[in-house]
Amino acid sequence: MSLNSSFWNDIKVKMKSRNNNNKLLDTWLDPIEYVETSGSDTQRKLVLGVPNAFHQYFVIENLQDKIYTEISDSYKQPFEVEFRVTGHKSVVSSSSTPTLEDVIQDQSRPVSTFEAPRPRASGPYSDPLNSDLTFSTFVVGKNSEFAHAACFNVAKNPGAEDYNPLYIYGPVGMGKTHLLQAAGNCIRQNYPNLRITYTSAERFMNECISSIRHQQMDKFRQKYRESTDVFLVDDIQFIARGEAVQAEFFHTINGFIERKKQVILASDRMPKDIIDLEDRNRTRLERGLIADITMPDLETRIAIMKYKAERFQMRLSDDVVNYIARISKRSIRELEGNLKKVKMFSELQGLQIDFELAKRILAHHEAQTTIGAEEMMKIVADHFKVRVNDLKSNTRAKQIVVPRQICMYLIKKFLDKSLVDIGKVFGGKDHTTVMNALERVKYLQQTDQDIFKDIEELEGRIHNITGV
C-alpha cells in the first residue's frame, strides 16, 4: 500500500464515516490535500497541504492524532506526517461555514472534540512526542508546582531511585500529558542517545493482547523492554482490564526500575483507587514518587489564558480574558477549547472579539458550570448508591442518614443556603435537624477515614463542575 493521493482520500472518507454530521470536522478536514510522499523506504513521510497557517495550527492541535490513528489502521509501516501551508484553497467554502447561531445551538460538542477513534495500530511512529509540549510552554501554578518540579528533576536525571517510577495523577484535562511529554522532550534534548517510548496504557494493552493472540510476545517484549530506555505511559488506569496484561506490565515496569531506567506514568486517580489493579502493581507504583495536579485557581487560569492568547496571536481585553477564565472551571483543556472556539468563529465570521461576542458564543457553556441543590443530591445519591427520594424521606436507617447529612453539608458549603432553605429541600425538615447534621459531618470527617474520603471525592466531583 502506498502513501499517495488515493490513500489520503480514503483516509478522509473513513474519518468522516465515523463522525457523521460533524460539520466542524468537514470544515477543517476537506481542505487538506495530498502534496507528496517523501522520506526513505524505512520511514515514509506523507506531506499534506493546508491553506494557511491558522488552518495548519488548528489541524495540528485538534486533528493530528486522529489522522495518525486512521493512517496507522491502514498503513503498517513506519511513517510521519507533515502539514505544509500551500495556500491552494480557502479555509472553508461559504456553504460549509458554521454561523454564530450554529455555534450557540450546538454547544454540546466542543470545537476540539470528535468521536473517539479506534485504538492505534502498533508502529514506532504512531505515538510521536509533540515537540510543542515542553516545560517552557507549561504555565505553572500552585496546583501543579510539585508535579512540574518532579518531572523537571526526572528529565535532568532520569533513572534516579527516588523518582522511579514517577506517578502523576489528577482529573482529566489538567496538563498531565503535557508534563509527561515535556519530560520526554527534555530527556531527548539532554540525553539524545536514550531511546524514549511514549504510549497509552490502552495501546499497551491492545498490543499485548494482539501479541499473545498471534504468538508474538518476543517481539512485544523486545519493543518495550529491550529497545526502550525511558518509558512514558499515559492513562495508566486502563491497565487493570486484564490479568495477562497486568502481569506483562508488572514485569516490564519491574525490569526498567531494576536496570535504573526511568518510568513516568500518568493517571486520573491514585494507584489505590484503580479498580481491579493487582496488589503487586499497586505496590510497585506506590514505591516511587507520586505527584498530584489539580484544577488551577482563577488567577492561574487567567495567566494560562493570557499565554494561550499570545500564542494564538489574539488581542483580548481583560474583561474577555477574565470571563473565559472564570467560566472554564472543569479543566485546562476546557479553557483552551473555549478560547479556540471564540477565535475560530470570530475569524470565520470576520468579527472582532469583544466581551459581548465571547459571552454570546459561550453562553450555553456558562450555564452548564452552575449546579443546584437537586443536582447535588443526585451526585450524592449516585455516590452512595441510594435514591434521591431516600435522601428526602424521614427514614432513620444509617445507610440513608449519613448520605443525607453529607448532602446537607455540601449544599451549605457550595451553595451557602440558609438552614431553613436546606430543610425545605429535604422534605421540610426543621433548621435544628440541619444544624445537627452539619455538626455531625464535621465530627465524622475527623474520626472516620472512610467518610473523609467520601466527602473528599464528592467535593472533587462538584469542583470539576463548578470550579468552586
C-alpha positions in Angstrom: 0.0 0.0 0.0 1.4 3.4 -1.0 1.0 6.8 0.7 -0.5 8.6 -2.3 -3.4 10.8 -3.2 -5.9 7.9 -3.4 -4.7 6.7 0.0 -5.3 10.1 1.6 -8.8 10.4 0.1 -9.7 7.0 1.5 -8.5 8.2 4.9 -10.7 11.3 4.8 -13.7 9.1 3.8 -13.1 6.8 6.8 -12.7 9.6 9.3 -16.0 11.2 8.1 -17.8 7.9 8.2 -17.1 7.7 12.0 -18.1 11.3 12.6 -21.4 11.6 10.7 -22.9 15.1 10.5 -19.9 16.7 12.2 -19.8 20.0 10.3 -16.7 21.2 12.1 -14.8 18.1 11.1 -15.9 18.5 7.5 -14.9 22.2 7.6 -11.3 21.5 8.6 -10.7 18.1 7.0 -12.0 18.8 3.5 -9.4 21.4 2.5 -6.5 19.1 3.5 -5.0 17.8 0.3 -2.2 15.4 -0.7 1.0 17.1 -1.7 3.7 14.4 -1.9 5.3 11.4 -0.3 9.0 11.7 0.7 11.5 10.1 3.1 13.4 6.8 2.9 12.0 3.3 2.4 12.2 2.6 6.1 10.4 5.8 7.1 7.9 7.4 4.7 6.7 10.9 5.1 3.2 11.9 4.0 3.1 15.6 3.1 -0.4 17.2 3.3 -1.3 20.7 2.3 -3.4 23.2 4.2 -4.5 26.6 3.0 -2.9 28.8 5.7 -1.1 29.0 9.0 -4.2 29.2 11.1 -5.7 26.1 9.4 -2.3 24.4 9.9 -2.4 25.2 13.6 -6.0 24.0 14.1 -5.3 20.7 12.4 -2.1 20.0 14.4 -3.9 20.8 17.7 -7.2 19.1 17.0 -6.9 16.6 14.2 -3.4 15.4 14.0 -3.8 12.5 16.5 -7.0 11.3 14.7 -5.2 11.4 11.4 -2.2 9.4 12.7 -4.6 6.9 14.2 -6.6 6.4 10.9 -3.4 6.1 8.9 -2.0 3.6 11.4 -5.0 1.3 10.9 -4.3 1.0 7.2 -0.6 1.5 6.8 1.5 -0.8 8.9 5.0 0.6 8.2 6.8 3.5 10.0 5.6 6.9 8.8 5.3 10.5 9.7 3.0 13.3 8.5 3.9 16.9 7.7 1.2 19.6 7.4 2.5 22.2 4.9 1.0 25.5 4.1 0.2 25.7 0.4 -2.5 28.4 0.1 -4.2 26.4 -2.6 -7.7 26.5 -1.0 -9.7 28.8 1.1 -10.2 27.7 4.7 -13.8 26.8 4.1 -16.5 27.1 1.5 -19.3 29.5 2.2 -21.8 26.7 2.2 -20.0 24.8 5.0 -19.1 27.8 7.1 -20.8 27.5 10.5 -22.7 30.6 11.6 -22.6 32.2 15.0 -26.1 30.8 15.5 -24.8 27.3 14.7 -22.2 27.7 17.5 -24.8 28.8 20.0 -27.2 26.0 19.1 -24.5 23.3 19.1 -22.6 24.0 22.3 -22.8 20.3 23.4 -19.9 19.5 21.0 -16.7 21.3 21.8 -14.7 22.6 18.8 -11.7 20.3 19.6 -13.7 17.2 20.4 -14.6 14.4 17.9 -15.8 10.9 18.5 -13.1 8.6 19.8 -11.2 6.7 17.2 -10.3 3.0 17.3 -7.1 2.1 19.1 -4.0 2.8 17.2 -2.1 0.1 15.4 1.4 -0.6 16.6 4.3 1.2 15.0 7.2 3.2 16.1 5.9 6.5 14.7 2.2 6.2 15.6 2.7 7.9 19.0 5.3 10.6 18.5 6.2 13.1 21.2 4.7 16.5 20.5 7.6 19.0 20.3 5.3 21.8 21.4 4.7 20.2 24.8 7.7 21.4 26.7 8.4 22.8 30.2 8.7 26.3 28.7 5.1 26.1 27.3 3.6 24.8 30.6 2.1 27.5 32.8 3.0 26.6 36.4 0.5 27.4 39.2 0.0 26.4 42.8 -2.0 23.4 41.5 1.0 22.0 39.5 4.2 23.2 41.2 5.1 19.9 42.7 4.2 17.8 39.6 6.2 20.2 37.4 9.2 20.2 39.7 9.2 16.4 39.9 9.0 16.0 36.1 11.7 18.6 35.6 14.1 16.8 38.0 13.5 13.4 36.4 14.2 14.9 33.0 17.5 16.2 34.2 18.5 13.0 35.9 16.5 10.0 34.5 16.6 6.8 36.5 17.2 8.3 39.9 15.9 5.8 42.5 13.9 8.4 44.5 11.9 9.4 41.4 11.4 6.0 39.8 8.6 5.4 38.9 7.3 8.9 38.8 3.5 8.8 39.0 1.4 11.9 38.1 -2.3 11.9 38.8 -5.2 14.3 38.6 -8.5 14.9 36.8 -8.8 14.8 33.0 -7.5 17.9 31.1 -5.2 19.3 33.8 -2.0 19.0 31.9 -0.7 15.5 32.9 0.0 14.6 29.2 1.8 17.9 28.7 4.1 17.2 31.7 4.7 13.6 30.5 5.7 14.7 27.0 7.6 17.7 28.3 9.8 15.3 30.4 10.2 13.2 27.3 11.2 16.1 25.1 13.7 17.4 27.8 15.3 13.9 28.2 15.6 13.7 24.4 17.4 17.0 24.3 19.7 16.3 27.3 20.3 12.6 26.5 20.0 12.1 22.7 21.2 8.6 22.9 18.4 7.4 25.2 15.5 5.6 23.4 12.2 7.0 24.5 8.8 5.2 24.2 5.6 7.2 24.8 2.4 5.2 24.7 -1.0 4.9 26.4 -2.0 2.1 28.7 -4.8 1.2 26.4 -2.4 0.9 23.5 0.0 -1.2 25.6 -2.9 -3.4 26.5 -4.2 -3.8 22.9 -0.7 -4.6 21.6 -0.1 -7.1 24.4 -3.4 -8.9 23.7 -2.7 -8.9 19.9 0.8 -10.3 20.6 -0.5 -13.1 22.8 -3.1 -14.0 20.2 -0.6 -14.1 17.3 2.2 -15.7 19.5 4.5 -12.6 19.0 5.3 -11.9 22.7 9.1 -11.9 21.9 8.6 -9.1 19.5 6.4 -7.2 22.0 9.0 -7.6 24.8 11.8 -6.6 22.5 10.0 -3.3 21.8 9.1 -2.4 25.3 11.8 -3.9 27.4 15.0 -4.1 25.3 14.5 -1.3 22.8 13.5 1.4 25.3 15.4 3.4 27.9 12.7 5.8 29.1 9.1 4.5 29.3 6.3 7.1 29.4 2.8 5.7 29.8 -0.4 7.8 29.8 -3.9 6.9 31.2 -2.5 4.1 33.4 -5.9 3.5 34.9 -6.8 1.3 31.9 -4.1 -1.2 32.6 -6.3 -3.0 35.1 -8.5 -4.6 32.4 -6.8 -8.0 32.1 -4.7 -10.4 34.2 -2.3 -11.3 31.4 -1.8 -7.6 30.6 -1.2 -6.7 34.2 1.4 -9.5 34.6 3.3 -8.2 31.5 3.0 -4.6 32.7 4.4 -5.6 36.1 7.4 -7.4 34.7 8.0 -4.5 32.2 8.0 -1.8 34.9 10.0 -4.0 37.3 12.7 -4.6 34.6 13.0 -0.9 34.0 13.4 0.0 37.6 15.9 -2.8 38.3 18.1 -1.5 35.4 17.7 2.1 36.6 15.8 3.1 33.5 13.2 5.8 34.0 9.4 5.2 34.1 6.9 8.1 34.2 3.2 7.3 34.4 0.1 9.5 34.3 -3.4 8.6 35.5 -6.7 10.3 36.6 -6.5 8.6 40.0 -4.2 7.3 42.7 -2.9 3.7 42.4 -5.0 2.6 45.4 -8.1 3.9 43.6 -7.6 1.9 40.4 -10.3 -0.8 40.5 -9.0 -4.4 39.9 -5.4 -3.3 39.9 -3.3 -6.2 41.2 -1.6 -5.6 44.6 1.9 -6.2 43.2 1.3 -3.5 40.5 -0.2 -1.1 43.1 2.7 -1.6 45.4 5.2 -1.1 42.6 3.5 2.1 41.5 3.4 3.5 45.1 7.1 2.8 45.8 8.2 5.7 43.6 7.3 9.4 43.8 3.6 10.4 43.5 2.7 13.9 42.4 -0.8 15.3 42.0 -2.0 18.0 39.7 -5.4 19.7 40.3 -7.6 22.4 38.7 -5.8 25.8 38.8 -7.4 28.7 40.7 -8.8 31.7 38.8 -5.5 33.6 39.0 -3.6 30.8 37.3 -6.3 30.3 34.7 -6.1 33.9 33.8 -2.3 33.5 33.4 -2.8 30.5 31.2 -5.4 32.4 29.2 -3.0 35.3 28.5 -0.3 32.9 27.5 -2.5 30.9 25.1 -4.0 34.1 23.6 -0.5 35.4 22.9 0.5 32.1 21.3 -2.7 32.2 19.2 -1.8 35.9 18.3 -5.0 37.1 19.8 -5.5 40.5 21.3 -8.0 40.2 24.1 -9.3 42.8 26.5 -9.0 42.0 30.2 -12.8 41.5 30.5 -12.8 38.8 27.8 -9.8 37.0 29.4 -11.3 37.1 32.9 -14.7 36.0 31.5 -13.4 32.9 29.7 -11.1 32.0 32.6 -14.0 32.4 35.1 -16.4 30.0 33.2 -13.7 27.5 32.2 -13.7 25.6 35.6 -13.5 22.0 34.7 -10.1 21.7 33.1 -7.3 23.5 31.3 -8.3 21.6 28.2 -11.8 23.2 28.5 -10.2 26.6 28.9 -8.2 26.2 25.7 -11.2 24.8 23.9 -13.3 27.8 24.8 -10.5 30.1 23.6 -10.2 28.3 20.3 -13.9 28.4 19.8 -14.1 32.1 20.2 -11.0 32.6 17.9 -12.3 30.2 15.2 -15.7 31.7 14.9 -14.5 35.3 15.1 -12.2 34.6 12.1 -14.8 32.7 10.1 -17.3 35.4 10.6 -14.9 38.3 10.4 -16.0 39.7 13.8 -13.8 41.5 16.3 -13.6 39.7 19.6 -15.2 41.7 22.4 -16.9 40.8 25.7 -20.4 40.6 24.1 -19.2 38.2 21.3 -17.4 35.9 23.8 -20.4 35.9 26.1 -22.8 35.1 23.3 -20.7 32.2 21.9 -20.1 30.7 25.3 -23.4 31.5 27.0 -24.6 27.9 26.9 -21.3 26.7 28.3 -21.5 29.2 31.2 -24.9 27.9 32.1 -23.5 24.4 32.4 -21.0 25.4 35.1 -23.6 26.1 37.7 -25.2 23.5 40.0 -28.3 23.5 42.2 -29.4 21.5 45.2 -31.2 18.9 43.2 -28.2 18.2 41.0 -26.0 18.0 44.2 -28.5 15.5 45.7 -28.2 13.4 42.5 -24.4 13.3 42.8 -24.5 12.2 46.5 -27.2 9.6 45.8 -25.2 8.2 42.9 -22.0 8.1 45.1 -23.7 6.2 47.9 -26.0 4.1 45.6 -29.2 5.3 47.1 -32.2 7.2 45.7 -32.8 10.9 45.8 -36.2 10.2 47.3 -34.5 8.3 50.1 -32.5 11.4 51.0 -35.7 13.5 51.2 -37.5 10.8 53.2 -37.8 10.5 57.0 -36.1 7.1 57.3 -33.5 6.9 60.1 -31.6 3.9 58.5 -27.9 4.6 58.8 -27.2 3.9 55.1 -29.6 6.8 54.3 -29.0 9.2 57.3 -25.2 9.6 56.7 -25.6 10.4 52.9 -28.4 12.8 53.8 -26.3 14.6 56.3 -23.3 14.8 54.0 -25.6 16.2 51.2 -26.8 18.9 53.6 -23.2 19.7 54.4 -22.2 20.0 50.8 -25.2 22.2 49.9 -24.3 24.5 52.8 -20.7 24.6 51.7 -21.1 25.1 48.0 -24.5 26.9 47.7 -24.4 28.8 51.0 -28.1 28.3 51.6 -29.8 29.0 54.9 -30.6 26.2 57.3 -34.3 26.8 56.7 -33.9 26.6 52.9 -31.8 23.4 53.2 -34.5 21.9 55.4 -37.1 22.6 52.7 -35.0 20.8 50.1 -35.1 17.7 52.2 -38.8 17.4 52.6 -39.5 20.2 55.1 -37.0 19.3 57.9 -36.5 22.0 60.5 -33.4 24.1 60.9 -32.3 22.2 64.0 -32.1 18.9 62.1 -29.9 20.6 59.5 -27.7 22.2 62.1 -27.2 18.9 63.9 -26.4 17.2 60.5 -23.7 19.8 59.8 -22.1 19.3 63.2 -22.3 15.5 62.8 -20.5 15.6 59.4 -17.7 17.8 60.8 -17.2 15.2 63.6 -17.2 12.3 61.2 -14.6 14.0 59.0 -12.2 13.9 61.9 -13.0 10.5 63.2 -14.0 8.3 60.2 -11.4 7.9 57.5 -13.9 6.4 55.0 -16.3 9.3 55.5 -13.4 11.7 55.0 -12.6 10.1 51.7 -16.2 10.0 50.6 -16.6 13.8 51.2 -13.2 14.5 49.5 -14.3 12.6 46.4 -17.7 14.3 46.3 -16.1 17.7 46.7 -13.8 16.9 43.8 -16.7 16.0 41.6 -18.6 19.2 42.5 -15.4 21.2 41.9 -15.0 19.8 38.5 -18.4 21.1 37.6 -18.4 24.5 39.3 -14.8 25.3 39.8 -15.6 26.4 43.3 
